Amino acid sequence: MKDDTPKGALRILNAAKVQAAFRKQGRVTSEDTGEHTLKRKRGEEKKAAKSSDDSKANEPAKIRTEADKEAAKAEKAAKASGEEGGKKKAGKPEIPKIGPNETLGEYNRRVEALMRGSVNKAIKSAEALKGQQIQALKAEKAARRAAAQAGLPPPKPGSSFSSNPLPAGAAGKKEPSPSPEPEERTFAEAPQRRRLNDIALAPPQLPKMRQAKKTPSEIGSKIPLNAGQKRIMEEERERVIRMYRDMKARKEQEKAAEKEEKEAEKRKKKKARKSQ
């Protein structure tokens, strides 16, 4: 009889027989021992470790040498600019670029070291300029005070006191300066602080309310002059009062009915509990 099983299935089923026949012939594969693959893996791992160690050992040396080169170049440029500074002012120092294999922290420290001198100079020049401005303001104030005491017109802003000399006749005499009249200033009265235990000695006075008080003629003008209108108004008033009282009584009755219902429910619940 013919075997109808497919060839792929036969190969899988007969794999053990094929392997046994292969081993009987004296042949051995790397899958049986596993030595060949292990040796290859170990060799590759050793090579990778050596390459990484060499790169790590060489990186700091490269960084140091490159950083030293950049620093030496910067020093030479600074010296050259200092020598030329006698004739021409040295320009702003060029900011170096970050080197290969250089960390950001090292680059920042190198740039700070290069720029430290120019930054310090800028700070000192700004402080000196500010001090000069303060001294000029003080001198101008002193000149104005001296001019006011001598009875002279105040000096113009920006001009020193020496530009306005004293007249020839006023060199040895000093006239008394006229005392400036005090300016009258009107300020609103500060509100008095009221404490918790303050006692009112008298009722408050309201002058504005007194002024706005209406005359009896104005009050009487609102009352209707016609007797029929007056009677209609009184009837309407009585009707509104009666409706309000009815509504109030109705609400009270509803509340009383609700209370009675609640009390009846409570009594029923108590009876049910006692019966249980």
C-alpha positions as CSV (number, residue, x, y, z in Angstrom):
1,M,0.0,0.0,0.0
2,K,1.1,3.5,-0.7
3,D,1.8,5.9,2.1
4,D,-0.3,9.0,1.6
5,T,1.4,11.1,4.3
6,P,3.0,14.3,3.0
7,K,6.8,14.5,2.6
8,G,7.1,17.4,5.1
9,A,5.4,15.3,7.8
10,L,7.6,12.3,7.0
11,R,10.8,14.4,7.3
12,I,9.7,15.6,10.8
13,L,8.8,12.0,11.9
14,N,12.0,10.5,10.5
15,A,14.3,13.3,11.8
16,A,15.5,11.1,14.7
17,K,16.5,8.3,12.3
18,V,18.4,10.7,10.1
19,Q,20.3,12.2,13.0
20,A,21.2,8.7,14.4
21,A,22.5,7.7,11.0
22,F,24.6,10.9,10.8
23,R,26.2,10.3,14.2
24,K,27.0,6.6,13.3
25,Q,29.2,7.9,10.5
26,G,31.3,9.8,13.2
27,R,30.3,13.2,12.3
28,V,29.7,15.8,15.1
29,T,28.0,19.2,14.8
30,S,28.4,22.3,16.9
31,E,24.8,21.8,18.1
32,D,25.9,18.6,19.9
33,T,28.9,20.1,21.7
34,G,28.2,23.8,21.7
35,E,32.0,24.6,21.9
36,H,32.3,26.4,18.6
37,T,29.5,28.9,19.3
38,L,30.7,29.5,22.9
39,K,34.2,30.3,21.7
40,R,32.9,32.7,19.0
41,K,30.7,34.5,21.5
42,R,33.5,34.8,24.1
43,G,35.9,36.2,21.5
44,E,33.4,38.8,20.3
45,E,32.7,39.9,23.9
46,K,36.4,40.3,24.7
47,K,37.0,42.4,21.6
48,A,34.0,44.7,22.5
49,A,35.3,45.1,26.1
50,K,38.8,46.0,24.9
51,S,37.5,48.5,22.4
52,S,35.3,50.2,25.0
53,D,38.1,50.3,27.5
54,D,40.5,51.9,25.0
55,S,37.9,54.5,24.0
56,K,37.2,55.4,27.6
57,A,40.9,55.7,28.4
58,N,41.6,57.8,25.4
59,E,38.6,60.2,25.8
60,P,39.9,62.2,28.8
61,A,43.3,62.5,27.3
62,K,41.8,63.8,24.0
63,I,39.6,66.2,25.9
64,R,42.5,67.5,28.0
65,T,44.8,68.0,25.0
66,E,42.1,69.8,23.0
67,A,41.0,71.9,25.9
68,D,44.7,72.9,26.5
69,K,45.1,73.8,22.9
70,E,42.0,76.0,22.9
71,A,43.1,77.7,26.1
72,A,46.6,78.3,24.7
73,K,45.1,79.8,21.6
74,A,42.8,82.0,23.7
75,E,45.8,83.2,25.8
76,K,47.8,84.0,22.6
77,A,44.9,86.0,21.2
78,A,44.5,87.9,24.5
79,K,48.2,88.7,24.5
80,A,48.1,89.9,20.9
81,S,45.1,92.1,21.6
82,G,46.8,93.5,24.7
83,E,49.9,94.5,22.7
84,E,47.7,96.2,20.1
85,G,45.6,98.0,22.7
86,G,48.1,100.9,23.0
87,K,47.1,102.1,19.5
88,K,43.6,100.6,19.1
89,K,41.1,99.4,21.6
90,A,40.8,95.6,21.6
91,G,37.4,94.3,20.4
92,K,35.2,91.9,22.2
93,P,36.8,88.4,22.7
94,E,35.5,85.8,20.3
95,I,33.5,83.1,22.0
96,P,35.2,79.8,21.1
97,K,33.1,76.9,19.8
98,I,32.6,73.7,21.7
99,G,35.3,71.1,20.8
100,P,34.8,67.5,19.9
101,N,34.4,65.1,22.8
102,E,34.1,68.1,25.2
103,T,31.3,68.1,27.7
104,L,29.0,71.1,28.1
105,G,30.3,71.8,31.7
106,E,33.9,72.0,30.5
107,Y,32.9,74.2,27.6
108,N,31.0,76.6,30.0
109,R,34.0,76.8,32.4
110,R,36.3,77.6,29.5
111,V,34.1,80.3,28.2
112,E,33.6,81.8,31.7
113,A,37.4,81.9,32.2
114,L,37.8,83.8,28.9
115,M,35.0,86.3,29.5
116,R,35.7,86.9,33.2
117,G,38.1,89.8,32.5
118,S,35.8,91.7,30.2
119,V,32.8,91.2,32.5
120,N,34.7,92.6,35.5
121,K,35.8,95.6,33.4
122,A,32.3,96.3,32.4
123,I,31.0,96.1,36.0
124,K,33.8,98.5,37.2
125,S,33.1,101.0,34.5
126,A,29.4,101.0,35.2
127,E,30.0,101.5,38.9
128,A,32.4,104.4,38.2
129,L,29.9,106.1,35.8
130,K,27.2,105.8,38.5
131,G,29.5,107.3,41.1
132,Q,30.3,110.2,38.8
133,Q,26.6,110.9,38.3
134,I,25.9,110.8,42.0
135,Q,28.7,113.3,42.7
136,A,27.4,115.6,39.9
137,L,24.0,115.6,41.5
138,K,25.4,116.4,44.9
139,A,27.5,119.3,43.6
140,E,24.4,120.7,41.8
141,K,22.3,120.5,44.9
142,A,25.0,122.3,46.9
143,A,25.3,125.0,44.3
144,R,21.5,125.6,44.4
145,R,21.6,125.9,48.2
146,A,24.5,128.3,48.1
147,A,22.7,130.4,45.5
148,A,19.5,130.5,47.5
149,Q,21.4,131.6,50.6
150,A,23.2,134.4,48.7
151,G,19.9,135.6,47.0
152,L,21.1,134.7,43.5
153,P,18.9,132.9,40.9
154,P,19.4,129.2,41.0
155,P,22.0,127.8,38.5
156,K,20.8,126.1,35.3
157,P,20.8,122.3,35.3
158,G,24.2,121.0,34.2
159,S,26.1,124.2,35.0
160,S,28.4,124.4,38.1
161,F,28.2,127.1,40.8
162,S,31.4,128.7,39.5
163,S,29.6,129.7,36.3
164,N,27.4,132.1,38.4
165,P,29.9,134.3,40.3
166,L,28.9,136.8,43.0
167,P,28.6,140.5,42.0
168,A,31.4,142.9,42.8
169,G,29.6,144.8,45.6
170,A,28.4,141.6,47.3
171,A,31.8,140.1,47.9
172,G,32.2,141.2,51.5
173,K,28.5,141.7,52.5
174,K,25.9,139.1,53.2
175,E,22.3,140.2,53.0
176,P,19.8,138.2,55.0
177,S,17.9,136.0,52.7
178,P,14.1,136.5,52.9
179,S,12.4,133.7,54.7
180,P,10.1,131.8,52.3
181,E,6.5,132.1,53.2
182,P,5.0,128.7,54.2
183,E,2.6,127.4,51.6
184,E,-0.9,126.9,52.7
185,R,-2.0,123.3,52.1
186,T,-5.5,122.1,52.7
187,F,-5.7,118.5,53.7
188,A,-8.8,116.4,54.5
189,E,-9.2,115.6,58.2
190,A,-8.0,112.2,59.1
191,P,-10.8,109.9,60.2
192,Q,-10.7,109.2,63.9
193,R,-10.3,105.6,64.8
194,R,-13.3,104.1,66.5
195,R,-12.8,101.5,69.1
196,L,-15.1,98.7,70.1
197,N,-16.0,100.1,73.5
198,D,-16.6,103.7,72.4
199,I,-19.8,105.3,73.8
200,A,-21.8,107.8,71.8
201,L,-22.4,110.9,73.9
202,A,-24.9,112.5,71.5
203,P,-26.8,111.5,68.4
204,P,-25.1,112.1,65.0
205,Q,-25.7,115.4,63.3
206,L,-26.8,115.2,59.7
207,P,-26.8,118.8,58.2
208,K,-27.3,117.5,54.6
209,M,-30.4,115.7,55.6
210,R,-31.7,118.9,57.2
211,Q,-31.1,120.8,54.1
212,A,-32.9,118.2,52.0
213,K,-35.8,118.1,54.4
214,K,-39.0,118.8,52.4
215,T,-41.5,121.5,53.2
216,P,-45.1,120.5,54.2
217,S,-46.4,121.9,50.9
218,E,-44.3,119.4,48.9
219,I,-45.6,116.6,51.2
220,G,-49.2,117.7,50.8
221,S,-48.8,117.8,47.0
222,K,-48.6,114.0,46.9
223,I,-52.0,113.5,48.6
224,P,-54.9,113.4,46.0
225,L,-57.0,116.5,46.2
226,N,-60.1,114.7,45.0
227,A,-62.2,113.1,47.7
228,G,-63.3,110.3,45.3
229,Q,-59.7,109.4,44.6
230,K,-58.9,109.4,48.3
231,R,-61.8,107.0,49.0
232,I,-60.7,104.6,46.1
233,M,-57.2,104.6,47.6
234,E,-58.5,103.7,51.1
235,E,-60.7,100.9,49.7
236,E,-57.7,99.5,47.7
237,R,-55.6,99.6,50.8
238,E,-58.2,97.7,52.9
239,R,-58.5,95.1,50.1
240,V,-54.8,94.5,50.0
241,I,-54.6,94.2,53.8
242,R,-57.5,91.7,53.8
243,M,-55.9,89.6,51.1
244,Y,-52.6,89.5,52.9
245,R,-54.3,88.4,56.2
246,D,-56.2,85.6,54.3
247,M,-52.9,84.4,52.7
248,K,-51.2,84.4,56.1
249,A,-54.0,82.4,57.7
250,R,-54.0,79.9,54.9
251,K,-50.3,79.3,55.3
252,E,-50.7,78.8,59.0
253,Q,-53.4,76.3,58.4
254,E,-51.2,74.4,55.9
255,K,-48.4,74.3,58.4
256,A,-50.6,73.0,61.1
257,A,-52.0,70.3,58.8
258,E,-48.5,69.2,57.9
259,K,-47.5,69.0,61.6
260,E,-50.6,66.9,62.3
261,E,-49.7,64.5,59.5
262,K,-46.1,64.1,60.7
263,E,-47.3,63.4,64.2
264,A,-49.8,60.8,62.9
265,E,-47.1,59.0,61.0
266,K,-44.8,59.0,64.0
267,R,-47.6,57.4,66.1
268,K,-48.2,54.7,63.5
269,K,-44.5,53.8,63.4
270,K,-44.4,53.6,67.2
271,K,-47.5,51.3,67.2
272,A,-46.0,49.1,64.5
273,R,-42.7,48.8,66.5
274,K,-44.6,47.9,69.7
275,S,-46.7,45.3,67.9
276,Q,-43.5,43.6,66.6
